Amino acid sequence: MPTGSAPITAAIWLALLLMMGFLLYAGRPVLVPLTLSILIWQLINAVSARLERIEIAGYAPRRWHQLVAAILVIVLALWFAVNLIVRNVGAVSANASIYEANLLALLPRIAGLFGLPAPESVGDLMEQIQLDVLIRSISAALVGFVSSIGLVALYVAFMLVEQETFGRKIDILFPDSARAATVRVALHDIESRIERYLWIKTLMSLATAGLSWLVLVALGCQNASFWALVVFLLNYMPVVGSFVGAVFPALLVLVQFGSFGLFFLALFALSVVQIGIGSVLEPRLMGNSLNLSPLAILVALAVWGGLWGIPGMLLCVPFTVILMIVCAQFESTRALAVLVSASGRPEGDLPHRLPGDAMLPAPSRALPG
């Protein structure tokens, strides 16, 4: 490449990135429900695949039986979450002003605990903290999720109807058999990694939320079920989710009871739950299946959080996996995939190249149908 063309190429890439970022930000009302529907569709197929292994008195469920059972499982889980949100969001919003008043009374004691003088203007300080705004924003985000359920369900229904034609469409789009095989392997790699991530993360989030609920109930925290659901969702948020999931409920215990003893007890118990599951059990189960650099996850968390807010922070890990696998298929973008990966080998079992940037699948890998 001529030396003079390098700045032009860099400017083009920068313009494309800025344009893509703008489109992602401007299109988030459409793209967020669509992305959630893709993950739910993937989860339905994953549950359906697990049901294939079940045999009752020698009878194995048929394909449509598996899909119906998987849909019922997902629908029941969503119904439980929506019902919990609807029943608690009003009470949580009403308690927000009470929490703020209790925190207002606690501020002089907190200052004295650290040997600091009481704030000169407690009211001005509370205007900066705005605890009620924070709690209501969490409630509004969950209400927004409930309001988009109908659109997400519509997307998922059409995906389930059309998924049998995806294989034929790949063959039509890529007449060359080698390229079609490459696309199938890449899609299968994306599917398997995200499926494993969703399975393990969901199970670990359920365990974390369940144990956190037990801690909050034992301490007498109001709306413990609602905050356990918040902990469940926060657990999908890498790095900061575990921290917020331990500190925020403990702060709620503090402002509800005004007791530092109960606050530290809640903080300790919730931290043990988060560290035990998130830092000990989950890495053992997850292994290196995602192959993502921790730094790349932090950057993705900041970027997607800036573009899509809380939904972007929850979805940043699947997005980064997809980005890494897709970029690994082309010579021009493979450097980015190497930087994003943890091991430096983003393609995993796709080491052989084809002319024209494509990657040749390893012979031992079974191609999805």
C-alpha positions in Angstrom: 0.0 0.0 0.0 1.4 3.4 -0.9 2.5 5.5 2.1 0.2 8.4 1.2 -2.9 6.2 1.2 -2.5 5.2 4.9 -4.0 8.5 6.3 -6.9 8.2 3.8 -7.6 4.6 4.8 -7.5 5.6 8.5 -9.8 8.5 7.9 -12.3 6.2 6.0 -12.3 3.7 8.9 -12.8 6.4 11.5 -15.7 7.9 9.5 -17.2 4.4 9.2 -16.9 3.8 12.9 -18.5 7.2 13.8 -21.3 6.5 11.3 -21.9 3.1 12.7 -21.9 4.4 16.3 -24.4 7.1 15.4 -26.7 4.5 13.7 -26.5 2.2 16.7 -27.3 5.0 19.1 -30.1 6.5 17.0 -31.6 3.1 16.2 -31.6 1.7 19.8 -35.4 1.7 20.1 -35.5 -0.8 17.3 -32.2 -2.6 17.7 -32.4 -3.3 21.5 -35.7 -5.4 21.3 -34.4 -7.1 18.1 -31.1 -8.1 19.9 -33.0 -9.3 22.9 -35.3 -11.4 20.7 -32.2 -13.0 19.0 -30.9 -14.0 22.4 -34.2 -15.4 23.5 -34.6 -17.2 20.2 -31.1 -18.7 20.8 -32.1 -19.7 24.3 -35.2 -21.4 23.1 -33.2 -23.5 20.6 -30.7 -24.3 23.3 -33.4 -25.5 25.7 -35.0 -27.5 22.8 -31.6 -29.1 22.1 -31.3 -30.2 25.8 -34.8 -31.7 25.7 -33.6 -34.0 22.8 -31.7 -36.0 25.3 -34.8 -36.8 27.5 -36.5 -40.1 27.0 -39.6 -41.2 28.9 -40.3 -44.9 28.7 -38.3 -45.1 25.5 -40.2 -42.2 23.9 -38.1 -39.2 22.7 -40.0 -35.9 22.1 -40.4 -34.8 18.5 -38.8 -31.6 17.2 -41.9 -29.5 17.5 -42.7 -31.0 20.9 -39.2 -29.8 22.0 -39.8 -26.3 20.6 -43.2 -26.0 22.3 -41.8 -27.2 25.7 -38.8 -24.8 25.4 -41.1 -21.9 24.5 -43.3 -22.7 27.6 -40.2 -22.7 29.8 -39.0 -19.3 28.5 -42.6 -17.9 28.7 -43.0 -19.0 32.3 -39.7 -17.5 33.3 -40.6 -14.2 31.6 -44.1 -14.2 33.1 -42.5 -14.7 36.5 -40.1 -11.7 36.0 -42.8 -9.5 34.5 -45.3 -10.3 37.3 -42.6 -9.6 39.9 -41.8 -6.2 38.3 -45.5 -5.2 38.0 -46.2 -6.1 41.6 -43.2 -4.4 43.1 -42.3 -1.4 41.0 -45.0 0.8 42.5 -44.0 0.0 46.0 -40.3 0.5 45.2 -40.9 3.9 43.6 -43.0 5.0 46.6 -40.3 3.9 49.1 -37.7 5.9 47.1 -38.6 9.1 48.9 -38.5 7.3 52.3 -35.0 6.0 51.5 -33.9 9.5 50.6 -35.2 10.9 53.9 -33.5 8.2 55.9 -30.2 8.8 54.1 -30.6 12.5 54.9 -30.8 11.7 58.6 -27.9 9.3 58.3 -25.4 11.7 56.7 -24.2 13.4 60.0 -23.6 10.0 61.5 -21.7 8.8 58.4 -19.6 11.9 58.6 -18.9 11.3 62.3 -18.0 7.7 61.6 -15.0 8.8 59.5 -14.1 11.7 61.8 -15.4 14.3 59.4 -17.5 17.4 60.1 -21.1 17.2 59.2 -21.9 18.6 55.8 -22.7 22.3 55.9 -25.6 22.0 53.5 -27.1 18.5 53.7 -29.9 19.5 51.3 -27.4 20.5 48.6 -25.5 17.2 49.0 -28.7 15.2 48.7 -29.5 17.1 45.5 -26.2 15.7 44.1 -26.9 12.1 45.3 -30.5 11.9 44.2 -31.1 8.4 45.5 -34.8 8.5 44.5 -33.9 9.3 40.9 -31.5 6.3 40.8 -34.1 3.9 42.2 -36.8 5.3 39.9 -34.5 5.0 36.9 -33.9 1.3 37.7 -37.7 0.8 38.0 -38.3 2.7 34.7 -35.7 0.5 32.9 -37.6 -2.6 34.1 -40.9 -1.1 33.1 -39.5 -0.4 29.7 -38.4 -4.0 29.4 -42.0 -5.1 30.2 -43.4 -2.7 27.6 -41.2 -4.2 24.8 -42.2 -7.8 25.6 -44.9 -7.8 22.8 -42.4 -6.6 20.1 -39.8 -9.1 21.3 -42.3 -12.0 21.2 -43.3 -11.0 17.7 -39.6 -11.1 16.5 -39.0 -14.4 18.2 -42.1 -16.0 16.6 -41.0 -15.0 13.1 -37.5 -16.3 13.8 -38.8 -19.6 14.9 -41.0 -19.9 11.8 -38.1 -19.0 9.4 -35.2 -20.7 11.0 -35.6 -23.9 8.9 -34.7 -21.8 5.8 -31.5 -20.3 7.2 -29.4 -23.1 5.9 -30.8 -22.8 2.3 -30.2 -19.0 2.4 -26.5 -19.5 3.3 -26.1 -21.9 0.3 -27.8 -19.3 -2.0 -25.7 -16.4 -0.7 -22.5 -18.3 -0.9 -22.5 -20.5 -4.0 -18.8 -21.4 -3.4 -18.9 -24.5 -1.1 -15.7 -23.6 0.7 -17.0 -20.1 1.6 -20.4 -21.6 2.6 -18.6 -24.0 4.9 -16.6 -21.2 6.4 -19.8 -19.2 7.1 -21.5 -22.3 8.7 -18.5 -23.0 10.9 -18.3 -19.3 12.0 -22.0 -19.2 12.8 -21.8 -22.5 14.6 -18.8 -21.2 16.7 -20.8 -18.0 17.6 -23.8 -20.1 18.5 -22.0 -22.6 20.7 -20.0 -19.9 22.6 -23.0 -17.7 23.2 -25.1 -20.7 24.1 -22.6 -21.9 26.7 -22.3 -18.3 28.0 -26.0 -17.9 28.4 -26.5 -21.3 30.1 -23.7 -20.8 32.6 -24.4 -17.1 33.2 -28.1 -17.7 33.7 -27.6 -20.6 36.2 -25.0 -18.5 38.1 -27.3 -15.5 38.1 -30.1 -17.6 39.4 -27.9 -18.9 42.2 -26.6 -15.4 43.0 -30.1 -13.9 43.0 -31.5 -16.8 45.1 -28.8 -16.5 47.8 -29.0 -12.7 47.8 -32.8 -13.0 48.3 -32.2 -15.3 51.3 -29.8 -12.7 52.8 -32.2 -9.8 52.2 -35.2 -11.7 53.6 -33.2 -12.8 56.7 -32.3 -9.1 57.3 -36.0 -8.0 56.8 -35.3 -5.9 53.7 -38.4 -4.5 51.9 -39.2 -5.8 48.4 -36.5 -8.4 48.7 -37.8 -10.3 45.6 -37.6 -7.2 43.5 -34.0 -6.5 44.5 -33.1 -10.1 43.9 -34.4 -9.7 40.4 -32.2 -6.6 40.0 -29.2 -8.7 41.3 -30.1 -11.4 38.7 -30.0 -8.8 35.9 -26.9 -7.1 37.2 -25.0 -10.4 37.2 -25.0 -10.3 33.4 -23.1 -7.0 33.5 -19.4 -7.9 33.6 -17.1 -6.5 36.3 -19.3 -3.7 37.7 -22.4 -5.9 38.0 -21.1 -8.0 40.9 -19.9 -4.8 42.7 -23.2 -3.0 42.4 -25.1 -6.2 43.2 -23.4 -6.3 46.6 -23.1 -2.7 47.5 -26.5 -1.3 46.4 -28.7 -3.8 48.3 -26.5 -3.2 51.4 -27.0 0.5 51.1 -30.8 -0.1 50.9 -30.5 -2.0 54.2 -28.7 0.9 55.7 -31.2 3.5 54.7 -34.1 1.3 55.7 -32.9 0.4 59.2 -30.3 3.1 59.9 -28.0 0.5 61.4 -24.4 0.3 60.4 -24.2 -3.2 61.9 -26.9 -4.5 59.6 -25.2 -2.6 56.7 -21.8 -4.3 57.2 -23.5 -7.7 57.8 -25.4 -7.3 54.5 -22.4 -6.1 52.6 -20.3 -9.0 53.9 -22.9 -11.7 53.2 -23.7 -10.3 49.7 -20.0 -10.0 48.9 -19.4 -13.6 49.9 -22.2 -14.6 47.6 -20.9 -12.6 44.7 -17.2 -13.6 45.1 -18.0 -17.2 45.8 -20.2 -17.6 42.7 -18.7 -15.0 40.3 -15.0 -15.4 41.1 -14.8 -19.0 42.1 -17.6 -21.2 40.7 -18.4 -19.4 37.4 -14.8 -19.3 36.1 -14.4 -23.0 36.7 -17.6 -23.7 34.7 -17.0 -21.1 32.0 -13.3 -22.0 31.5 -11.9 -20.3 28.4 -14.9 -20.9 26.2 -15.4 -17.2 25.5 -11.7 -16.5 24.9 -12.2 -12.8 25.6 -9.6 -10.4 27.0 -10.6 -8.8 30.3 -9.5 -5.4 28.9 -11.7 -6.0 25.8 -14.6 -6.7 28.0 -14.1 -3.5 30.0 -13.8 -1.4 26.8 -16.9 -3.2 25.4 -18.8 -2.4 28.6 -18.0 1.3 28.3 -18.7 1.5 24.6 -22.0 -0.4 24.6 -23.1 1.2 27.9 -22.6 4.6 26.2 -24.5 3.6 23.1 -27.4 1.6 24.6 -27.3 2.3 28.4 -28.1 -0.6 30.7 -29.2 -3.0 27.9 -25.9 -2.4 26.1 -23.9 -3.2 29.3 -25.9 -6.4 29.7 -25.3 -7.5 26.1 -21.7 -6.4 25.7 -20.2 -9.8 26.2 -22.2 -11.6 23.4 -21.5 -8.6 21.1 -17.8 -8.9 21.7 -17.8 -12.6 21.1 -19.5 -12.1 17.7 -17.2 -9.2 16.8 -14.1 -11.4 17.6 -15.3 -14.4 15.6 -16.4 -12.4 12.6 -13.2 -10.3 12.5 -11.1 -13.5 12.7 -12.4 -14.6 9.3 -10.7 -11.8 7.3 -7.1 -10.9 7.0 -7.9 -7.2 7.1 -9.6 -7.3 10.5 -7.9 -10.3 12.1 -5.6 -8.0 14.1 -8.6 -6.6 15.9 -9.8 -10.1 16.7 -6.3 -11.0 18.1 -6.4 -8.0 20.4 -9.9 -8.8 21.6 -9.1 -12.5 22.3 -7.6 -13.7 25.5 -5.3 -16.3 24.0 -4.2 -14.5 20.8 -6.0 -17.2 18.7 -9.5 -15.9 18.1 -10.3 -18.3 15.4 -9.7 -21.3 17.6 -10.1 -24.4 15.4 -10.1 -22.3 12.1 -6.4 -22.0 11.5 -6.2 -22.5 7.7 -6.8 -19.6 5.3 -8.5 -19.5 1.9 -7.7 -17.0 -0.8 -9.7 -13.8 -0.5 -9.5 -13.5 3.3 -11.7 -16.5 4.0 -10.8 -19.0 6.7 -10.9 -22.7 6.0 -12.5 -24.9 8.6 -10.5 -27.5 10.3 -11.2 -31.0 8.9 -12.3 -32.5 12.2 -15.0 -29.9 12.8 -18.5 -31.1 12.1 -20.4 -28.5 10.0 -23.9 -27.6 11.1 -26.6 -28.5 8.8 
